[in-house]
């Protein structure tokens, strides 16, 4: 699943989808999707991510 980072507009591939659906988690593991090679994984704040349409993530 891909989301957009609000500040930069970069695509983020979500690795831990279960963290995305867990309302008690504020972070999730993903990696930037840029270039031809796979990037290293990193933690992202849910508040800084949105759907590709620009809509924010739901709170619950």
Phi and psi in radians as a Rosetta constraint file:
Dihedral C 1 N 2 CA 2 C 2 CIRCULARHARMONIC -2.032 0.35
Dihedral N 2 CA 2 C 2 N 3 CIRCULARHARMONIC 2.456 0.35
Dihedral C 2 N 3 CA 3 C 3 CIRCULARHARMONIC -2.248 0.35
Dihedral N 3 CA 3 C 3 N 4 CIRCULARHARMONIC 2.953 0.35
Dihedral C 3 N 4 CA 4 C 4 CIRCULARHARMONIC -1.942 0.35
Dihedral N 4 CA 4 C 4 N 5 CIRCULARHARMONIC 2.390 0.35
Dihedral C 4 N 5 CA 5 C 5 CIRCULARHARMONIC -1.390 0.35
Dihedral N 5 CA 5 C 5 N 6 CIRCULARHARMONIC 2.214 0.35
Dihedral C 5 N 6 CA 6 C 6 CIRCULARHARMONIC -1.085 0.35
Dihedral N 6 CA 6 C 6 N 7 CIRCULARHARMONIC -0.730 0.35
Dihedral C 6 N 7 CA 7 C 7 CIRCULARHARMONIC -1.279 0.35
Dihedral N 7 CA 7 C 7 N 8 CIRCULARHARMONIC -0.740 0.35
Dihedral C 7 N 8 CA 8 C 8 CIRCULARHARMONIC -1.758 0.35
Dihedral N 8 CA 8 C 8 N 9 CIRCULARHARMONIC -0.389 0.35
Dihedral C 8 N 9 CA 9 C 9 CIRCULARHARMONIC 1.414 0.35
Dihedral N 9 CA 9 C 9 N 10 CIRCULARHARMONIC 0.122 0.35
Dihedral C 9 N 10 CA 10 C 10 CIRCULARHARMONIC -1.318 0.35
Dihedral N 10 CA 10 C 10 N 11 CIRCULARHARMONIC 2.605 0.35
Dihedral C 10 N 11 CA 11 C 11 CIRCULARHARMONIC -1.375 0.35
Dihedral N 11 CA 11 C 11 N 12 CIRCULARHARMONIC 2.430 0.35
Dihedral C 11 N 12 CA 12 C 12 CIRCULARHARMONIC -2.159 0.35
Dihedral N 12 CA 12 C 12 N 13 CIRCULARHARMONIC 2.151 0.35
Dihedral C 12 N 13 CA 13 C 13 CIRCULARHARMONIC -1.501 0.35
Dihedral N 13 CA 13 C 13 N 14 CIRCULARHARMONIC 2.159 0.35
Dihedral C 13 N 14 CA 14 C 14 CIRCULARHARMONIC -1.463 0.35
Dihedral N 14 CA 14 C 14 N 15 CIRCULARHARMONIC 2.143 0.35
Dihedral C 14 N 15 CA 15 C 15 CIRCULARHARMONIC -1.602 0.35
Dihedral N 15 CA 15 C 15 N 16 CIRCULARHARMONIC -0.752 0.35
Dihedral C 15 N 16 CA 16 C 16 CIRCULARHARMONIC -1.746 0.35
Dihedral N 16 CA 16 C 16 N 17 CIRCULARHARMONIC 1.418 0.35
Dihedral C 16 N 17 CA 17 C 17 CIRCULARHARMONIC -1.115 0.35
Dihedral N 17 CA 17 C 17 N 18 CIRCULARHARMONIC -0.543 0.35
Dihedral C 17 N 18 CA 18 C 18 CIRCULARHARMONIC -1.094 0.35
Dihedral N 18 CA 18 C 18 N 19 CIRCULARHARMONIC -0.606 0.35
Dihedral C 18 N 19 CA 19 C 19 CIRCULARHARMONIC -1.174 0.35
Dihedral N 19 CA 19 C 19 N 20 CIRCULARHARMONIC -0.547 0.35
Dihedral C 19 N 20 CA 20 C 20 CIRCULARHARMONIC -1.124 0.35
Dihedral N 20 CA 20 C 20 N 21 CIRCULARHARMONIC -0.695 0.35
Dihedral C 20 N 21 CA 21 C 21 CIRCULARHARMONIC -1.488 0.35
Dihedral N 21 CA 21 C 21 N 22 CIRCULARHARMONIC -0.195 0.35
Dihedral C 21 N 22 CA 22 C 22 CIRCULARHARMONIC -1.463 0.35
Dihedral N 22 CA 22 C 22 N 23 CIRCULARHARMONIC 1.980 0.35
Dihedral C 22 N 23 CA 23 C 23 CIRCULARHARMONIC -1.220 0.35
Dihedral N 23 CA 23 C 23 N 24 CIRCULARHARMONIC -0.244 0.35
Dihedral C 23 N 24 CA 24 C 24 CIRCULARHARMONIC -1.555 0.35
Dihedral N 24 CA 24 C 24 N 25 CIRCULARHARMONIC -0.163 0.35
Dihedral C 24 N 25 CA 25 C 25 CIRCULARHARMONIC -1.619 0.35
Dihedral N 25 CA 25 C 25 N 26 CIRCULARHARMONIC 2.297 0.35
Dihedral C 25 N 26 CA 26 C 26 CIRCULARHARMONIC -1.738 0.35
Dihedral N 26 CA 26 C 26 N 27 CIRCULARHARMONIC -0.222 0.35
Dihedral C 26 N 27 CA 27 C 27 CIRCULARHARMONIC -2.181 0.35
Dihedral N 27 CA 27 C 27 N 28 CIRCULARHARMONIC 2.771 0.35
Dihedral C 27 N 28 CA 28 C 28 CIRCULARHARMONIC -2.536 0.35
Dihedral N 28 CA 28 C 28 N 29 CIRCULARHARMONIC 2.824 0.35
Dihedral C 28 N 29 CA 29 C 29 CIRCULARHARMONIC -1.685 0.35
Dihedral N 29 CA 29 C 29 N 30 CIRCULARHARMONIC 2.287 0.35
Dihedral C 29 N 30 CA 30 C 30 CIRCULARHARMONIC -2.722 0.35
Dihedral N 30 CA 30 C 30 N 31 CIRCULARHARMONIC -3.047 0.35
Dihedral C 30 N 31 CA 31 C 31 CIRCULARHARMONIC -2.603 0.35
Dihedral N 31 CA 31 C 31 N 32 CIRCULARHARMONIC 2.591 0.35
Dihedral C 31 N 32 CA 32 C 32 CIRCULARHARMONIC -1.134 0.35
Dihedral N 32 CA 32 C 32 N 33 CIRCULARHARMONIC 2.505 0.35
Dihedral C 32 N 33 CA 33 C 33 CIRCULARHARMONIC -1.937 0.35
Dihedral N 33 CA 33 C 33 N 34 CIRCULARHARMONIC 1.390 0.35
Dihedral C 33 N 34 CA 34 C 34 CIRCULARHARMONIC -2.485 0.35
Dihedral N 34 CA 34 C 34 N 35 CIRCULARHARMONIC 2.487 0.35
Dihedral C 34 N 35 CA 35 C 35 CIRCULARHARMONIC 1.436 0.35
Dihedral N 35 CA 35 C 35 N 36 CIRCULARHARMONIC -3.111 0.35
Dihedral C 35 N 36 CA 36 C 36 CIRCULARHARMONIC -1.561 0.35
Dihedral N 36 CA 36 C 36 N 37 CIRCULARHARMONIC -0.441 0.35
Dihedral C 36 N 37 CA 37 C 37 CIRCULARHARMONIC -1.675 0.35
Dihedral N 37 CA 37 C 37 N 38 CIRCULARHARMONIC 2.583 0.35
Dihedral C 37 N 38 CA 38 C 38 CIRCULARHARMONIC -1.167 0.35
Dihedral N 38 CA 38 C 38 N 39 CIRCULARHARMONIC 2.330 0.35
Dihedral C 38 N 39 CA 39 C 39 CIRCULARHARMONIC -1.477 0.35
Dihedral N 39 CA 39 C 39 N 40 CIRCULARHARMONIC 2.853 0.35
Dihedral C 39 N 40 CA 40 C 40 CIRCULARHARMONIC -1.256 0.35
Dihedral N 40 CA 40 C 40 N 41 CIRCULARHARMONIC 2.695 0.35
Dihedral C 40 N 41 CA 41 C 41 CIRCULARHARMONIC -1.359 0.35
Dihedral N 41 CA 41 C 41 N 42 CIRCULARHARMONIC 2.709 0.35
Dihedral C 41 N 42 CA 42 C 42 CIRCULARHARMONIC -2.648 0.35
Dihedral N 42 CA 42 C 42 N 43 CIRCULARHARMONIC 2.883 0.35
Dihedral C 42 N 43 CA 43 C 43 CIRCULARHARMONIC -1.657 0.35
Dihedral N 43 CA 43 C 43 N 44 CIRCULARHARMONIC 2.430 0.35
Dihedral C 43 N 44 CA 44 C 44 CIRCULARHARMONIC -2.201 0.35
Dihedral N 44 CA 44 C 44 N 45 CIRCULARHARMONIC 2.440 0.35
Dihedral C 44 N 45 CA 45 C 45 CIRCULARHARMONIC -1.315 0.35
Dihedral N 45 CA 45 C 45 N 46 CIRCULARHARMONIC 2.315 0.35
Dihedral C 45 N 46 CA 46 C 46 CIRCULARHARMONIC -1.064 0.35
Dihedral N 46 CA 46 C 46 N 47 CIRCULARHARMONIC -0.604 0.35
Dihedral C 46 N 47 CA 47 C 47 CIRCULARHARMONIC -1.111 0.35
Dihedral N 47 CA 47 C 47 N 48 CIRCULARHARMONIC -0.375 0.35
Dihedral C 47 N 48 CA 48 C 48 CIRCULARHARMONIC -1.686 0.35
Dihedral N 48 CA 48 C 48 N 49 CIRCULARHARMONIC 0.124 0.35
Dihedral C 48 N 49 CA 49 C 49 CIRCULARHARMONIC -2.024 0.35
Dihedral N 49 CA 49 C 49 N 50 CIRCULARHARMONIC 2.681 0.35
Dihedral C 49 N 50 CA 50 C 50 CIRCULARHARMONIC -2.535 0.35
Dihedral N 50 CA 50 C 50 N 51 CIRCULARHARMONIC 2.907 0.35
Dihedral C 50 N 51 CA 51 C 51 CIRCULARHARMONIC -1.209 0.35
Dihedral N 51 CA 51 C 51 N 52 CIRCULARHARMONIC 2.881 0.35
Dihedral C 51 N 52 CA 52 C 52 CIRCULARHARMONIC -1.071 0.35
Dihedral N 52 CA 52 C 52 N 53 CIRCULARHARMONIC -0.457 0.35
Dihedral C 52 N 53 CA 53 C 53 CIRCULARHARMONIC -1.312 0.35
Dihedral N 53 CA 53 C 53 N 54 CIRCULARHARMONIC -0.193 0.35
Dihedral C 53 N 54 CA 54 C 54 CIRCULARHARMONIC 1.723 0.35
Dihedral N 54 CA 54 C 54 N 55 CIRCULARHARMONIC -0.126 0.35
Dihedral C 54 N 55 CA 55 C 55 CIRCULARHARMONIC -1.291 0.35
Dihedral N 55 CA 55 C 55 N 56 CIRCULARHARMONIC 2.401 0.35
Dihedral C 55 N 56 CA 56 C 56 CIRCULARHARMONIC -1.246 0.35
Dihedral N 56 CA 56 C 56 N 57 CIRCULARHARMONIC 2.832 0.35
Dihedral C 56 N 57 CA 57 C 57 CIRCULARHARMONIC -1.290 0.35
Dihedral N 57 CA 57 C 57 N 58 CIRCULARHARMONIC 2.508 0.35
Dihedral C 57 N 58 CA 58 C 58 CIRCULARHARMONIC -1.205 0.35
Dihedral N 58 CA 58 C 58 N 59 CIRCULARHARMONIC 2.674 0.35
Dihedral C 58 N 59 CA 59 C 59 CIRCULARHARMONIC -1.374 0.35
Dihedral N 59 CA 59 C 59 N 60 CIRCULARHARMONIC -0.513 0.35
